[in-house]
């Protein structure tokens, strides 16, 4: 069954994160996904607060921008959180929005090179290995974690373009696909990922696919979704085009929409509310009902 997840956006005020996370867990949803936008809420700090305030829900970070953190620090933080909440953190990484990376003096001339070096080193550190490497962006000299995770921690990689999709297949433990991929673009994106997996000889490995999808409930949901997606440059002039990037309506509508994305190859469909959603708790309740329908059908 395709996993239905709920996204808490980084624009959510910090004081609202824990109450929303509790509402999501109470609704019966299995996963919460976060991501980092400069200069809003931090992924690791928000994830840790959610994990401490809930009992069962898994928390994915989709994703942390690699230029902002030394890879050893990321490994330390991920290992620490996993040690406190085993198996409940999914730490995704990406190359970040280049204009924001430039603002903080961290823009990489070759984001793909950075991702290859970073992902390789991070996975090795989390596996408990002692790492020495000297790359263009990642340099480690005899580094090993004192408290590596007791069990493997998968690190999915965010990707959009053909080259980054292939790289995600090569070096990631899954792929995070932002909403711009859409239902129509999902099969082609997964073909590029499969090319990378084949090149690395990783076809037989489990490979989660996390697809972000805009979603909304209430009488103004279509208006809000169309306005936000249009502002992001998507062609959603009619409902058919909108349905390639968004799901809206009641629980049955969401269950049907999640099945469509699941049939196209998504293992997790993470519903992203609009920036101006007036009732996020209502959305969580509807998603909980949709999850029950998915489990029943």
PyMOL commands that set and color helices and strands:
alter all, ss='L'
color gray80, all
select helices_A, chain A and resi 14-26+43-53+66-68+71-84+98-103+111-126+162-171+182-199+221-231+239-242+251-263+280-296
alter helices_A, ss='H'
color red, helices_A
select strands_A, chain A and resi 3-7+31-34+58-65+89-94+131-134+139-143+157-158+174-177+208-216+246-248+268-273
alter strands_A, ss='S'
color yellow, strands_A
deselect
rebuild
show_as cartoon
